[in-house]
Structures are given as C-alpha cells and as structure tokens.
Amino acid sequence: MLKALKDFKELSVLLLLHLLFATLIAQSDCLGIRFAHRYNRFTEGARKVSGLGRSLDSKDLWFEQRLDNFAPEDTRTWLQRYYVNDQHYRNDSQAPVFLMIGGEGEASEQWMDEGAWIHYAKHFGALCIQLEHRYYGKSHPTSNLSTSNLAYLSSEQALADLSKFVIAMKVKYKLADTQKWIAFGGSYAGSLAAWAREKYPNLIYGAISSSGPLMAQVDFQQFYMLVKESLGSYNPHCVKAVRDSFVKLENQLRDQNKLSDLDAQFKTCTPLKDSIQNPLDIANFFYKLAEHFASVVQYNPMLIPISEICDVMVSNRNGTLVTRLSNINNRLLNKTDTTCLDYKYDKMISDIKNVSWDSANAIEDSRQWFYQTCTEFGFYQTSAKKLDLFSDRFDVDFFIRQCMDVFSNRMDSNYLDQVVGRTNKYYGALKPETTHVLYVHGSIDPWRALGLYVSANPKTPTIYIEDTSHCANMYEPSSRDPPQLKEARNKILNYLTRLLKGRAKHGLQSKTKSYFLNL
C-alpha cells in the first residue's frame, strides 16, 4: 500500500511537470517567433462554454475568407478557424470585444479559458474571440504549401483577413458600433496587434502588443548578445563556461579520435565523421546547440530555468566543459521528446521543402514561418565572430542559403534586404505612428531588441518588466508570479480602463488598481 502511494505521488509529479511544459506549448500565440525546429504541441479536447443570452462553443468555428484580399477579380475562398467565448460577456452596447490574434502557430482552444486576457474580460464583461492566422493550424487557404501557393501568406494578407472578419462578426453577433474592439497578441502576433490598430483604426480601437518585434532585420546579431546578457545576469561565470565549452568542442571536432565519443555524448542521429568536412552540417550542429540556450532564456523558467543550466555549466562536479554542454543538449532533447540531435543540413532542407499539409514541418508550421522570414522579416539569429558566445559558425549567409535552397535562388542577400526594408517602411519599424497601443516586453527576452520597450512619447506607452521572459504577462496569473509581473498586469488593466473609459462590470471598478496584486 505504501509503495503504491509512493508510486502514485511520483507519477503525479511527473504529470504535473508534463502539464507545465504542455501549457507553454499550448499557448501558441506566445510561442515566440520560432527557432528552426519547434517544440511539440499540446492539444486538448473541445470544451463547452456557456454565456449570457446564448451558448457559444469553444470548438472550431469557421469563416469564409478570400484567398487574395488585394485582387478583387480573384474569387477563390477558403475557411479560417476561430473560437468564441461569451462566458463573461455582459451583452450590452458598451461591452468591449477582445480579439486574440493568431500568430505563427496553431490557434489554441486553451487560450479561450485562461491567460491574463480572460481575467481582463471578466473585469470588463468582454466578448472574447480568437482568430487563427492563414496558413497555420487548420486554416488552409490552398491545397498544399508549394512556393507558388505561399505567395498568399503575408502579414498584410493576415491583417486584411482580420479586418473582414471583424466586420462580419459585428453583423453575426449583432455588435454595436459603440462596442470597442481591443486586439491582443504575443510575439509575431503582438506585432500584428499593433499593426492592426495602425492599418485598421476604424475597426480596432486599441491593442496590447506583448513581446512583439516591430522592426524586421535580416542579421539579428543582437539576439545572442541578449542571450549572453541574460545568462550573465544570473551568473557571470556561466557566460565564460558556455563560451569555453564551445571552444573546447571546436578543438575536439578537429581530432578524428574524439568524434565517436562526441556522437555518444551529444546523441547525434548520424556520425560526425561523415559531416566533419561539410561546413553546412557543422554550422547546423553548432546552431542546434546554441538554440538550446536561446530557448531556455526565451521561455525562462517554463522550459528549464536559466539557473538550472548555469548551475550545470559552472560546476566542475558535472565533468569537463564539453560534458556539461552535452548534458544541456540531452536535457533539452529529453524535454522535447527528441531521440537524437539531427543536424544534417540536406535532410533539414529536404524536410522543409515538403509541401504536403500532412508533413511534420507543415504540422509544426515550420515551412510556413520560414517562408515569412524569407519574404518579410529576416530575424536570423546569427553568431559570426570568433569571440561570440556560440562560435562563429552560423553567420547570416547560412540562413540566406536556406531561403535559396528551400524556396528560390532569387532569395539572395539583395532580395532579403529589399523585402525587409519594405516591411519596415510599411509598418514604421520602431517609430510607429499609431495610438492606443501598449507595448509590453520582458528584460530577459532576446526579442525585445527589435521591439519598442522604451519610449518618451506618451502616444506610444511601454511597460518593461524586469527579470521576465517572452510573453510572460500573457500567461495565466499565479500567486507565485514575481511582484513586478503582477504590477505589469495591473498596469495593463489600468491602461484598458482608460481606453474603455472605466467600463468595467458592475462592482469591479474600485478593484482595478490592485486586481492582479491580490490574486
């Protein structure tokens, strides 16, 4: 009996840890602008949600969209997925509508019942709607993901989808013109939330843009600089240990007698000896290892806490520096249910070139998002100098080469410079001209380098949260959240109160100032 109880407790702990990681993955709008290979996604069954006056399901709902919003002569259409929750909707002519904008991942039903925005909805009596981004999740505008079909995938098309959707929902749910629409989004969707207010101010009254990079950039060198800064903020010795481990790894790769040992240590899918003369394979090998540290920092502490990986790296008890590095690699592989480290460049390119909706890369949205980086944003997280933390193995040409190998030879450096320049000109980069947008960033998040996190202009207010990571303010509030995160959520609530002119549910107005501090 005691042994059974002990086994049950151990199983409960494992399930709790799995659920914590699954929650991170499920909240896809906050996944963050993604790395080359994404983590497994958690899904759950549809749940019934009751509301005031009518019953709307948090199940898949569908809206007919045009394939090309900018070609009136093109009459082709497709179905876009969305969710609705009216559980907290007060159903009057002043009640706001909260719109969660989908980003570079599948829309999550889980968002319809949790996250800070649901608490805001309870406070204001808002109707909650989530719209999935075209080409992601189940929103399939075309029969496959061929490069010619992906021509209809862009942020501009997505924003046009959103405008038509808002107009249609106002009719479908008999929403008054006096009801203000507030857009929410995290990461790329955070950018979209700000841009939706900018491009369609007649439809979107305000926006909360969380961790959104407003500036496109081909060579995103600052990313790993901020990863380094975040590691060093925990322990300066951690930075030295990580850098030294990559230097040691470089040295061991030059020794043919060490390669089989490295295969065993790093759980490589194929022998390093077969790739040691292939610079693209080795560049990808180093990029994969660097990506582990970046993901830990970006999602701290939900994936693995920064403190944990730094403790591993600085302790001599954990073996040599290369052994410690392999320890980090293996922990991340285990976290993502990955059996081995797959670094072969040609295989990666072949996988991404698969145009079927049923392919693993399509299901994980990797091909779609990679196309957007090659045609709009860049965002390539590079490490190109000898003294860089993660070696000089993956410079910007490594990523431009991928665009050319996957999609088209015309997507060279000149092409990338042109499309990124166009994106920044169209949206204004770090000098937005819009109003009624609140920009929120965490100090640990490497993506803040491309976002608006400091502003002297009262028309573009910002919230900068110390010691928090990517989209931290969007997650379900907890009593264990640090005080600065609770305070940030209260500031967001107060900002919404000003936008909505204090239109909270009856009896809640006096609680606005310290609402989240009291959770």
N, C-alpha and C positions, 0 to 999 in steps of 0.2 A: 504493500500500500504506500509506504513512504517513498519507495523507488519510483512508483508510478506518479506520485505527486511531484517528485523532483523532475522527472522527465517532462511532465506537463508544464512546469514552470519554465524549463529550458526551452521548450517548444514555443511557449508564449513569448519569451524574449526574442526568439528568432523571428517569429511572426511580426512582432512589433517593429523590429529593425527593418524587416522587409517592407512593411507598410509605410514606414517613414521614407524609405528610398522610393517606393512606388508613388507616394504622394508628390514628391519632387517631379517625377517623370510625368505624372498625370496632368499636372498643371502646365499644359503645353504652351500656353501663351507666354509663360515666363521661362520657358526652357532656355532662353537666351539665344542670341544669334549663334548658330551652332558651329561646332567643330566639324571636321570632315566626316567623322563617324559618330552617330548618335547613340544615346543610351536607349535601352529597351523601354517600351511604353507600357504603362499600366492602364488598363481599362476596367470599367465595372459596369454591371447591368443597369439598364434604364430604371429610373425611379419616378414614381408618380408624385407630382407636386400640386397641391390644391391652392386655389387663390380666391380672391374676392370677386364674387359675381359670376365667375366662370371657372372651369377647370382646364388648365393647360398642362400638358405633359412635358417633362424634361426628356423627351425622346426625340429622335430625329424628325425635324420638320424641314420642308423643302421650299425653295423659292426659285422661280424661273428667271434666269439672267441671260443677257445677250453674250455671245462669245466675244464679239468685238464692240466695246462700248463707243468706239470712235469712228465706226464705219456704218452709217445708217442703212446702206444698201445691203449689209450682211445681216441676214435674218436668222442665222443659226443661234440656237439657245441651248442651255444646259441647266441642271438643277444644283442649287447651292444649299448646303445644310446650315440650319440654325437651330438654336434652342431658346425656349422662353420659360421664365419663372415669374409668375404673378402672385406668389405666396405672400409677399409683403406690399403688394400694390394697393394703394388706397383708392384708386379708381375715381379720380375727380379731375377737373380741368386744369389743375395746378400741379398735379403729381408728375415728378420727373421720370424720364426714361433713361436707364443706364444701359449703354451698349458696350459690351466687351468685344473688342475687335480681335479676330483671329490672326495669328502670325504665321511663322514658318513651321507649322506643325499642325497636327490634328486637333480640332476643337475638342475640348474635354467636357463631358457631362458633369464631371465632378465640380467644375467651376460654378455650376448653376446652384450649388447648395453650400459653397464655402468660399473662403477668401475674404479679404477686407472689404471688397466692394459689396458683398452681400450684407455686411454689417451696416455699411452706408445706406444700402437700400432699405433695410429695416428702419433706420433712423428717419429717412425722408419719405418712406412709403413709395418707393420707386418700382417701376416695372423693369425687370432685368431680361436682356436679350443678348445672346452671343451669336456672332456670325463667323462662320468658317471662311478662311481665305481661299480663293480659287486655286486649284491645283494641289491643295493639301487635304489630308484626311480623306473624306469621302466625296469631296466636291471636285468632280472630274469633268472639266469642260470639254475634253477631247477623248478620242478613243484610245490614245496612247500618249507617251511622253516624248515623241520624236522632237527633234530640234525645231522643225517647222511648226509643230503644234505648240511648243513652248513660247513661240512668238507672242502668244496672248497672255503670257504670265509676266506681270509687272506690277509695281506698286501703284501706278496710275490707273491701270485697269481695276485693281482691287479697290481703290478709293471710289472709282465710278460705280462699281458694284454696290458699295456701301451706300452711296447717295440714292441709287434707285431702290435699294432695299428699305431705307428709311421712309421714303415717300410711300412705298407700298404698305409698310407696316402701319403708318398713320391712318391709312384707309381701312386696312383689315381689322385693326383693333379700335377703330373709332377714336383716335387720339386727337386731342385739340391742338390747335396751333400754339396755344399758350403753354403747352407742356414742353419743358426744356429737355433736349437730348444731351447727355453727358457721355463722352467716349472714354473708355478705359483701355489700356493696353500695356504690355510689358515687353521689353526688348525691341525687336523689329516692330511688333505691334504697338509698342509705346511710341515709336516714330510715326506709325500710321495714325495713331490717335491725335497727335499734334498736327499732322498734315491734313487730317480730315477736317479739323476745325479751320485750318488755313485755307483749304481749297473749297470747302462747302460750309461757310459760316452761316448760311441761311438755314441749314439743316442741323448742324452740330453747334450747340450753344457754348460748350466748354469741353475740356479734356484733362484727364490726369495721365500724363506720359511718364511711365516708370522705366528707368534704365534704357531709354531709347537713344540710340546713336543718331544724331541729326546730320552729321557730316559723313559723307561717303569718302573712302580713302583706299587707294589701291594697296599701298605698302603701309600696313598698320603696325609700324615698329613699336609704337607706344604700348601695345597690348602686353608684350612680355616684359617690358620695363615695369609696368604696374604689377604684373605677377611677381616680379622680383621685389618690388617695394612692399607688397602685401606679405610675402614670406619674411622679409626682413623686419617688418613691424612686429612680428611675433618673436623672432629670434634672429639677430644679425648673423649668428653663426650658421643659421640654416642656409642663408644665401651662399656662403663660402662652401659649405658642404655640398650643396647641389652643383655649383659650378665645378668644384673639384671632381665630383663624381662623373660628370660628363667629360672632363679632360682625361680622367683615368680610363673611361670607356673608349674614347678615341684611341688611346695608346694600345689598349688590349685588342682593338679591331685590327691593328697593324701586325699582330702576332698570330700567324696561322694556327699555332698550337693552342691558342686560347679560344678559338671560335666555337668549338663544340661545347666548351664549358659555358660560354655566353648563351648558346642556344638553350641549354638546360636551365640556366639561371633566369632568363627572360621569357621562357616558354615560347620561343619563336615557332611559327607554323611551318616555316621552311628553313633549311640550314643557312646560316650567314655566309658560309664559304661559297655558296652558289651566287651570292649577291655582292660579295666584297668588292668586285670590280665594276659594279653598277652604281653610279653615283645617285641615281634616282631612287633606287631601293634603299640605300643607306640614308639618304636625305629623309625618306619617309619613315625609316626606323627611328631616327632622332626626333622627327616631328611627333611621332606617336608618343614617345616618352615625355616630351615637353608638354604635350596635350594633357597628360595625366595631371601634371601640376597645375596647369591652367584651369582644368575643370574643377579641381579641388578648391582653388581660390575663388573661381566664379560662383560656385554654389556653396561656399562655406556657410555653415558647417554641415549642410544637409547630405552631401555625398560622403566625404570624410573631412573632419575638421583639419584646418591648417596646422593646428597644434600637434595633431597626431602624426602627420607626415614629417613635420620638422623634428619632432622627437625621434623618429626613426632615423632621419638623416644625420643628426648631430651626435648620436650615441655610438661610441666605439663598441659597445656591447652587441651591436647589431651587425658586426662583421666589417669587412672592407667597404670603402665608399661605393664600389660597383655592386657589391652585395646589397647594400642599403638601397641603391637605386632600383635593383631588380625586385627588392621587397615592395617598393612603392608600385612598380609595374604590376606585380602579381596581385596586390590588394585591389588595384583598380580593375584588373581583368576579372577577379572574383566578384567584385561589386556589380559588374555589368554582365555577369554570366557568360563571359568570353573565355573559350578554352585555350586560345593561344594568341600570340601577338602577330597579326597579319600585316606585314609591311611591304609586300611586293607591289611595286608601282604598277606594272602592267595589269595585274589582277584587279587592283583598285580601279584603274581606268576602265577595264572591261566591265566591271560590276556597275559603275556609274553610267556607262553607255547603254545599259539595258533599258529599253523604252517601255517595257510592259508595266502596267499598273500593279501587277502581281509580284514584281521583283522586290527583293528585300530593300534595295535602295529607294524604290518608289514608296513602299510602305513606310519607310523611315523618313521619307521626304528629302533625302539627300540629293538626288538628282535635281529636283525642283529648286531647292535653295541654292545649290551650286550654280545653276543657270542664272539665278538672280544676282549672285555675286559677280558673275562674268559679264552681265549685261547692264548692271545698275550701280553696284555698291563697292566691289572690291572686298574690303575688310580682311585682307590676307595677313594673317598673324605671322610675321616673319622674324627670323633670327639669323643675321647675316654677318656679324662681326666676330672676330676671334675671341674677344673678351666678353661676348654676350653670355648670359647665364646658361643657355642651352645650346651652345656651339654656334658655328656659322654655316650650318648645313642646309638650312631651308630659307633661302632668300626669296624675293618677290618673283624672280623668274621661275622658280619651282612651281609656283601657283599659276602663273600665266601659262606655263607649259601645259598644265592640266586643262585649262579652258580650251586651249587649242587642240589638245588630244581628244577631249570628250566631245566638243561641240563643233568647232570650226577653226581652220587655220587663220582666219581673218581676225580672231580674237587675240591679237598680239598686244604688246605694251601700248602702242599708239591707240589702238581701239579701246583698251581699258581706260586710258587717260581721258579719252573723249567722252565715254559713257558716264564715267564718274563725275567729270566736270559738268556734264549736262544735268545729272541728278542734283548736284549741289546748287546749280543755278536755278533749277526749277523749284526746289524746296527752300532755298535760302541758307542751307547748312546751319552754322552756329549763329546766324543773325536772322532769326525768324521774325516776320512782320505781323504775325498773328497775335491775338489777345485771348484771354480766358483759358490759357493753358498753363498748368502747373507741372514743372519738370522735376522729377524725383530721382536721385541717384544715391548709391552707397559708396563709401570711401574705399572699400575693398574691391569693388567691381572694376575689372580692367576696361570694360566698355565705357566707363564714364569719360575716358579720354576723348571720345567722339561725341559726347553729349553735352548738354547745357546744364552744368551743375553749379555755376557761379554766375550771378547776373546782378548788375547795378541798375538794370531797367525795371521799374515796378510793373511794367506791362508784360514782362516775361519772368515771373517769380520762380524761384527754385527752392528745393529742400535737399540738403546734403546731409546724409545720415552717417555718422562716424561708425566705423567697425561693423558695417553691414555689407552684404553682397548683392548680387544681381537680383532685382525684383523683390527684395526681402519685404518691402512694405506691402506687397500684394497678397502674401500668403495668409492663411487663417491665423488670426491673432491668438496668442497664447499668453498665459500669466508668466511664462518663463522668458518671454521676449525681453531684451535689454531695454532700459528706460528710454534711450534715445530713439528706439524704433517705435515704442508706444507713443512717444511725443510726436514723432513724424506722422503717425496715423491720425493723431488728433489735429495736427496742422492741416492735413488733407481734408479732414471732416470740416474744420472751420472754413477752409477755402471753398468747399462745396456749399457751405451755409451762406457765404457771401454771394456766390454765383446764383444760388437758388433763392436768395433773399429771405433766408430763415424759414423756408417752407418745410419744416420737419413735421413728423406725425405729432398729433396732439399729445402734449405731456412730455415730449422728449427735448423740447427746445433748450431748457435750462441745463440739460446734461451734455450739451455739445462740447464744451471746453475740455472736460476731463473724461470723456466717454471711454476711450481706449486705455487710459491710465487706470481705470477701475476694473478692467477685465481680469 
